[in-house]
Amino acid sequence: MPVAYVIVDMKVSDAEQYKQYMAAAPAAVAAAGGEYLVRGGKFETLEGEWKPVRIAMLKFPSYDAAKTFYDAEMYRAARAKRAGATEFFNMVLVEGVAAPV
């Protein structure tokens, strides 16, 4: 079964409030078997017109595990802490490539 990735592009507008989300979200990610691969950091657009502001990327053992994370009460509570702290928060879930047998 292929792994899955959650990719986020966000613009934080209230850094102090966003810290509450950053404190709560990692436990919700870990509870679903996920891990952060990227959480901010240096980046550049190599092609195209995409101009991300802050990127996060998470890895989950499966697409279903990522959906479980997103729908879980623990992450709903973390999202509530984020409400109003970002100008935008775009999140996509994508299934990874199945490893060759």
Backbone hydrogen bonds in HBPLUS format (Angstrom, degrees):
<---DONOR---> <-ACCEPTOR-->    atom                        ^
c    i                          cat <-CA-CA->   ^        H-A-AA   ^      H-
h    n   atom  resd res      DA  || num        DHA   H-A  angle D-A-AA Bond
n    s   type  num  typ     dist DA aas  dist angle  dist       angle   num
A0096-GLY N   A0003-VAL O   2.71 MM  93  5.21 163.1  1.73 146.8 147.7     1
A0004-ALA N   A0060-PHE O   3.02 MM  56  5.20 163.0  2.05 140.4 143.7     2
A0060-PHE N   A0004-ALA O   2.81 MM  56  5.20 162.9  1.84 157.1 158.5     3
A0005-TYR N   A0094-VAL O   2.82 MM  89  5.35 167.4  1.83 160.2 164.0     4
A0094-VAL N   A0005-TYR O   2.85 MM  89  5.35 162.2  1.88 158.3 164.2     5
A0006-VAL N   A0058-LEU O   2.97 MM  52  5.05 154.5  2.03 132.7 140.5     6
A0058-LEU N   A0006-VAL O   2.84 MM  52  5.05 159.5  1.88 147.4 154.4     7
A0007-ILE N   A0092-VAL O   2.88 MM  85  5.35 156.3  1.94 150.2 157.9     8
A0092-VAL N   A0007-ILE O   2.89 MM  85  5.35 158.2  1.94 150.9 158.2     9
A0008-VAL N   A0056-ALA O   2.85 MM  48  5.05 165.8  1.87 156.8 155.8    10
A0056-ALA N   A0008-VAL O   3.02 MM  48  5.05 153.4  2.09 135.2 140.5    11
A0009-ASP N   A0090-ASN O   2.89 MM  81  5.22 153.6  1.96 146.4 155.2    12
A0090-ASN N   A0009-ASP O   2.84 MM  81  5.22 169.0  1.85 162.6 158.9    13
A0010-MET N   A0054-ARG O   2.93 MM  44  5.33 159.4  1.98 150.0 156.9    14
A0054-ARG N   A0010-MET O   3.11 MM  44  5.33 121.1  2.48 147.5 161.0    15
A0011-LYS N   A0088-PHE O   2.99 MM  77  5.48 156.3  2.05 149.7 148.0    16
A0087-GLU N   A0011-LYS O   2.68 MM  76  5.39 152.4  1.75 160.0 168.8    17
A0013-SER N   A0085-ALA O   2.79 MM  72  5.42 157.7  1.84 129.2 136.1    18
A0014-ASP N   A0085-ALA O   3.06 MM  71  4.60 152.5  2.14 131.8 124.6    19
A0018-TYR N   A0014-ASP O   2.91 MM   4  6.08 158.6  1.96 155.2 162.4    20
A0019-LYS N   A0015-ALA O   3.11 MM   4  6.26 137.4  2.30 140.4 149.2    21
A0020-GLN N   A0017-GLN O   3.00 MM   3  5.56 143.1  2.14 112.1 121.4    22
A0021-TYR N   A0018-TYR O   3.02 MM   3  5.18 118.4  2.42 100.7 115.2    23
A0022-MET N   A0018-TYR O   2.94 MM   4  6.31 161.2  1.97 154.3 160.0    24
A0023-ALA N   A0019-LYS O   2.95 MM   4  6.10 135.7  2.15 138.1 149.0    25
A0024-ALA N   A0020-GLN O   3.17 MM   4  6.39 138.6  2.35 137.6 147.9    26
A0024-ALA N   A0021-TYR O   3.03 MM   3  5.14 126.8  2.33  98.1 112.2    27
A0025-ALA N   A0021-TYR O   2.82 MM   4  5.82 167.4  1.83 168.7 169.7    28
A0028-ALA N   A0025-ALA O   2.98 MM   3  5.21 119.9  2.35 105.9 121.3    29
A0029-VAL N   A0025-ALA O   2.97 MM   4  6.26 155.6  2.03 158.6 166.5    30
A0030-ALA N   A0026-PRO O   2.93 MM   4  6.11 169.1  1.94 151.4 154.0    31
A0031-ALA N   A0027-ALA O   2.95 MM   4  6.02 150.2  2.04 140.9 149.1    32
A0032-ALA N   A0029-VAL O   3.17 MM   3  5.54 142.7  2.31 105.8 115.6    33
A0034-GLY N   A0029-VAL O   2.86 MM   5  4.94 151.8  1.94 149.2 141.2    34
A0033-GLY N   A0030-ALA O   2.94 MM   3  4.96 162.0  1.97 110.0 113.2    35
A0035-GLU N   A0059-LYS O   2.91 MM  24  5.39 139.8  2.08 144.5 156.9    36
A0059-LYS N   A0035-GLU O   2.84 MM  24  5.39 160.2  1.88 156.4 163.1    37
A0037-LEU N   A0057-MET O   2.74 MM  20  5.42 172.4  1.74 158.8 159.3    38
A0038-VAL N   A0057-MET O   3.11 MM  19  4.79 157.1  2.16 137.1 136.8    39
A0057-MET N   A0038-VAL O   2.88 MM  19  4.79 157.0  1.94 126.3 127.4    40
A0040-GLY N   A0055-ILE O   2.81 MM  15  5.31 166.2  1.83 163.2 163.4    41
A0066-ALA N   A0062-SER O   3.15 MM   4  6.45 153.1  2.22 144.2 150.7    42
A0067-LYS N   A0063-TYR O   2.99 MM   4  6.34 155.6  2.05 150.2 157.2    43
A0068-THR N   A0064-ASP O   2.85 MM   4  6.07 154.4  1.92 146.7 154.2    44
A0069-PHE N   A0065-ALA O   2.94 MM   4  6.20 156.5  2.00 145.6 151.4    45
A0070-TYR N   A0066-ALA O   3.02 MM   4  6.31 165.8  2.04 151.0 153.6    46
A0071-ASP N   A0067-LYS O   2.95 MM   4  6.11 157.6  2.00 152.2 157.9    47
A0072-ALA N   A0068-THR O   2.96 MM   4  5.82 124.2  2.28 144.1 156.6    48
A0072-ALA N   A0069-PHE O   3.29 MM   3  5.31 146.2  2.41  99.7 109.2    49
A0075-TYR N   A0072-ALA O   3.14 MM   3  5.51 122.4  2.49 104.3 116.8    50
A0076-ARG N   A0072-ALA O   2.96 MM   4  6.28 157.0  2.01 152.7 160.3    51
A0077-ALA N   A0073-GLU O   2.94 MM   4  6.14 154.1  2.00 151.3 156.7    52
A0078-ALA N   A0074-MET O   3.24 MM   4  6.52 148.8  2.34 133.9 142.1    53
A0079-ARG N   A0075-TYR O   2.81 MM   4  6.08 160.9  1.85 155.6 160.2    54
A0080-ALA N   A0076-ARG O   3.05 MM   4  6.28 148.2  2.15 141.7 149.9    55
A0081-LYS N   A0077-ALA O   3.30 MM   4  6.65 142.3  2.45 139.0 147.8    56
A0081-LYS N   A0078-ALA O   3.05 MM   3  5.20 125.9  2.35  98.8 112.6    57
A0082-ARG N   A0079-ARG O   2.96 MM   3  4.99 134.1  2.18  97.6 111.1    58
A0083-ALA N   A0079-ARG O   3.13 MM   4  6.40 127.3  2.42 144.4 158.1    59
A0083-ALA N   A0080-ALA O   3.34 MM   3  5.22 141.9  2.50  93.6 103.6    60
A0085-ALA N   A0082-ARG O   2.80 MM   3  5.32 162.0  1.84 147.9 148.2    61
